[in-house]
């Protein structure tokens, strides 16, 4: 699956980000802790390296991710030059407050009212940038939504007398060629639901969960059996939840079962899972 989904406002956002990169000190890249690599936009890395800007990678939604895998990601990122990393959940009060001080460590020379620390928040759609902004500023300024393309323009805010914060729209790259990356981003609504089929997406998700978290599938949906495949997971969900097509003698409603799996993965009801590790990514089946 190749995804080409680059709305006009994203092209404008890229141009603005490239220009803004000239006048900021630290890039805050917000990632989804369940898939840090897949949710990292290579264009952001390209832009910040071109301008030699340090980066704080925020692995957001850490409360939904496998903590052991998240630790492995942090260990990897914190070894990269010019990069610090932190895992947090922006919907939990107080967690976002640690970010400014971590940014300050990356640019210690910017720490006064005459030379304030200038931070630029970047990331792909739906990784929680707007929630992060609201929690950091302790007031609701950024619109929040569980869909891509909520924030449409850059917004500048004064954090205190020696720190400023600039928010930017969620930014995807024009062509997502890796099918695994495309499916992963679809599972978190980073791309529009219109570009994928729920049943195909749910089978992709089920294949990873079977390989890594079969106990969670068994506990929640009664999925058992050594020969169980991703389609069998959806069948088990349909049976467990009574998903039947309309009409006399209706069969299993696989589309409804797919939506159940996707929704319960997205909101964390299924349990804490990570879809990729620093050293491995599940093959697409």
matplotlib code that plots the C-alpha trace (Angstrom):
import matplotlib.pyplot as plt

x = [0.0, 1.4, -0.3, -0.2, -2.1, -0.6, -3.3, -2.5, -2.2, 0.6, 2.6, 2.3, 3.2, 6.4, 7.4, 6.7, 8.5, 11.6, 11.5, 10.8, 13.7, 16.1, 14.9, 14.3, 16.7, 15.2, 12.8, 10.3, 9.3, 6.2, 6.0, 3.5, 5.3, 3.7, 5.5, 8.2, 10.0, 6.9, 5.5, 8.7, 8.5, 11.8, 11.2, 11.4, 14.8, 16.0, 15.0, 16.5, 19.8, 20.1, 19.8, 21.8, 19.1, 19.0, 15.8, 13.8, 11.9, 8.7, 7.3, 3.7, 0.9, 3.4, 0.6, -0.7, 2.7, 4.7, 7.0, 9.9, 9.8, 9.5, 12.6, 14.5, 13.5, 14.6, 18.0, 18.5, 17.4, 19.4, 22.6, 22.1, 24.1, 22.0, 19.0, 17.3, 14.2, 11.4, 8.3, 5.2, 1.4, 0.2, -3.3, -1.9, -1.5, 2.0, 3.9, 4.3, 5.8, 9.2, 9.7, 10.9, 13.7, 14.8, 14.8, 16.9, 19.6, 19.9, 20.4, 21.8, 22.9, 19.3, 18.1, 17.1, 14.5, 16.8, 17.7, 14.6, 14.6, 12.6, 11.0, 9.2, 6.7, 6.5, 5.1, 2.8, -1.0, -2.8, 0.2, -1.1, 0.6, -2.4, -3.0, 0.6, 0.4, -2.7, -1.2, 2.1, 0.4, -2.2, -5.0, -7.0, -5.6, -5.1, -8.0, -7.9, -9.4, -8.9, -8.4, -5.6, -5.3, -6.8, -4.2, -3.9, -1.4, 1.6, 0.7, 3.2, 2.9, 4.9, 5.6, 7.4, 9.8, 12.6, 10.8, 8.6, 6.7, 5.6, 3.1, 2.8, 0.3, 0.7, 3.1, 3.2, 5.6, 4.1, 4.4, 4.5, 6.0, 6.6, 3.4, 4.1, 4.6, 1.4, -0.7, 0.9, 0.0, -3.5, -4.0, -3.5, -5.5, -2.4, -3.8, -7.4, -9.6, -10.7, -7.4, -7.6, -10.1, -10.8, -10.8, -7.4, -6.0, -7.4, -5.9, -2.5, -2.9, -4.0, -0.9, 1.4, -0.6, -0.7, 3.1, 3.8, 0.7, -1.3, -2.2, -4.0, -6.0, -6.9, -7.9, -10.1, -11.6, -11.0, -8.6, -6.9, -5.1, -1.6, -2.8, -4.8, -4.2, -5.2, -8.5, -9.2, -8.7, -11.5, -13.7, -13.2, -14.0, -17.2, -18.3, -17.4, -19.2, -22.1, -21.2, -23.6, -24.7, -28.4, -31.0, -32.1, -29.2, -26.7, -23.0, -20.2, -19.9, -16.1, -16.2, -17.8, -15.3, -12.5, -13.8, -14.0, -10.3, -9.1, -11.1, -10.0, -6.3, -6.5, -8.0, -5.9, -8.7, -6.9, -3.8, -0.3, 1.2, 4.0, 3.9, 7.6, 10.9, 14.1, 15.7, 12.7, 9.5, 7.0, 6.8, 3.6, 1.5]
y = [0.0, 3.3, 6.4, 9.7, 12.1, 15.6, 18.3, 21.8, 23.2, 20.6, 21.8, 25.4, 24.1, 22.5, 25.8, 27.7, 25.1, 25.4, 29.2, 29.1, 26.6, 29.5, 31.4, 28.7, 27.0, 23.6, 21.3, 19.4, 16.4, 14.7, 11.0, 8.2, 6.0, 2.9, 3.5, 6.1, 5.4, 5.1, 8.3, 10.3, 12.4, 12.2, 15.7, 17.1, 15.3, 16.6, 20.2, 20.3, 18.6, 21.1, 23.9, 22.0, 22.3, 20.0, 17.9, 16.7, 13.7, 13.4, 9.8, 10.7, 8.4, 6.3, 5.1, 3.1, 1.6, -1.4, 0.2, -2.2, -1.3, 2.4, 2.2, 0.6, 3.5, 6.1, 4.4, 4.5, 8.1, 9.4, 8.1, 10.2, 13.4, 16.6, 14.5, 14.0, 11.8, 11.6, 9.4, 10.8, 11.0, 14.5, 13.8, 13.2, 16.4, 17.7, 15.4, 18.0, 20.4, 18.6, 19.4, 23.0, 22.2, 19.3, 21.7, 24.2, 21.5, 21.4, 25.2, 26.5, 29.7, 30.8, 31.5, 35.2, 37.7, 39.2, 35.8, 33.6, 29.9, 29.5, 26.0, 24.7, 21.8, 19.5, 16.1, 14.2, 14.5, 12.9, 12.2, 14.6, 17.8, 20.0, 18.2, 18.7, 22.4, 22.8, 20.9, 22.8, 26.2, 25.2, 26.6, 25.4, 27.2, 24.4, 22.5, 18.8, 16.1, 12.4, 12.9, 14.3, 18.0, 19.7, 22.4, 24.4, 27.2, 28.1, 29.5, 31.4, 31.5, 33.0, 30.3, 32.6, 35.6, 33.5, 30.8, 31.0, 28.1, 27.8, 25.1, 23.9, 21.8, 18.1, 17.4, 14.2, 13.5, 13.5, 9.7, 7.0, 4.1, 1.5, -0.4, -1.3, 2.4, 3.3, 0.7, 1.7, 5.4, 4.4, 2.6, 5.9, 8.0, 9.9, 9.5, 9.8, 6.8, 7.2, 5.9, 2.4, -0.4, -1.1, -4.9, -4.9, -2.5, -4.6, -7.8, -6.0, -5.0, -8.4, -10.0, -7.9, -8.5, -12.2, -12.2, -10.0, -9.9, -13.0, -13.0, -9.7, -11.0, -14.2, -12.2, -9.7, -11.7, -15.4, -15.8, -19.1, -21.7, -22.1, -22.0, -18.8, -16.1, -12.5, -13.3, -15.8, -13.0, -11.0, -14.0, -14.6, -10.9, -11.2, -14.3, -12.8, -9.5, -10.9, -9.1, -10.4, -9.2, -8.2, -10.6, -14.1, -16.4, -13.5, -14.4, -12.8, -9.1, -8.8, -5.1, -4.4, -6.7, -4.8, -1.5, -3.0, -4.1, -0.8, 1.3, -0.7, -0.6, 3.2, 4.0, 1.6, -0.7, -3.7, -3.1, -1.5, -2.5, -1.3, -2.0, -1.7, -2.1, -0.2, -3.3, -5.0, -4.4, -7.1, -8.3, -7.4, -10.5]
z = [0.0, -1.1, 0.4, -1.4, 0.9, 1.1, 1.4, 0.3, 3.8, 4.5, 1.6, 3.0, 6.4, 5.1, 3.5, 6.7, 8.8, 6.7, 7.1, 10.8, 11.3, 10.7, 13.8, 16.4, 18.8, 19.5, 17.7, 19.7, 17.6, 19.0, 18.2, 19.0, 21.5, 20.0, 16.7, 17.1, 13.8, 11.7, 13.2, 12.5, 9.4, 7.5, 6.2, 9.7, 10.3, 7.0, 7.8, 11.3, 10.3, 7.5, 10.0, 12.6, 15.2, 18.3, 18.9, 21.8, 20.8, 22.8, 22.8, 23.5, 24.5, 26.5, 28.6, 25.6, 24.7, 25.9, 28.6, 27.9, 24.2, 25.0, 27.2, 24.3, 22.0, 24.6, 25.0, 21.3, 20.8, 23.8, 22.2, 19.0, 18.8, 19.4, 20.5, 23.8, 24.3, 26.8, 27.2, 28.6, 28.2, 27.6, 28.9, 32.3, 34.3, 34.9, 32.5, 29.8, 32.3, 32.2, 28.5, 28.6, 31.0, 28.7, 25.8, 27.8, 28.2, 24.4, 24.1, 27.4, 25.7, 25.2, 28.8, 29.3, 28.4, 25.8, 24.4, 25.0, 24.2, 21.0, 20.6, 17.6, 18.0, 15.0, 14.2, 11.9, 12.4, 15.4, 17.6, 20.3, 19.5, 20.3, 23.6, 24.4, 23.7, 25.9, 28.8, 28.5, 28.4, 31.0, 29.0, 26.0, 23.0, 20.4, 19.0, 19.7, 17.5, 16.8, 13.1, 10.9, 9.9, 12.9, 13.3, 10.1, 10.8, 13.0, 16.4, 18.6, 22.4, 25.3, 27.8, 30.3, 30.2, 28.7, 26.6, 23.6, 21.9, 18.3, 17.3, 13.7, 11.7, 11.5, 8.6, 6.5, 3.7, 0.2, -0.6, 2.0, 0.0, 2.8, 3.1, 6.7, 7.6, 5.7, 7.7, 11.0, 10.4, 9.5, 12.8, 14.7, 12.2, 11.1, 7.6, 6.5, 7.1, 3.5, 2.1, 3.7, 4.2, 7.8, 7.4, 5.7, 8.3, 11.2, 9.8, 9.6, 13.2, 14.3, 12.6, 14.8, 17.9, 17.3, 17.1, 20.1, 22.4, 21.9, 25.6, 25.2, 22.3, 24.2, 27.3, 25.5, 22.6, 23.4, 20.5, 21.0, 18.8, 17.5, 13.9, 14.4, 11.7, 11.4, 9.7, 12.5, 15.0, 13.4, 13.3, 17.0, 17.7, 15.6, 17.5, 20.9, 20.3, 18.2, 15.0, 12.5, 9.1, 8.7, 7.3, 8.1, 8.8, 8.7, 8.8, 10.7, 10.2, 9.7, 9.0, 12.4, 14.1, 12.4, 13.7, 17.2, 17.1, 15.7, 18.2, 21.2, 20.0, 19.5, 22.8, 24.8, 25.9, 24.5, 26.6, 26.3, 23.0, 20.7, 17.0, 16.3, 18.1, 17.5, 16.0, 14.3, 12.5, 11.8, 8.1, 6.3, 5.8]

ax = plt.figure().add_subplot(projection="3d")
ax.plot(x, y, z, "-o")
ax.set_aspect("equal")
plt.show()
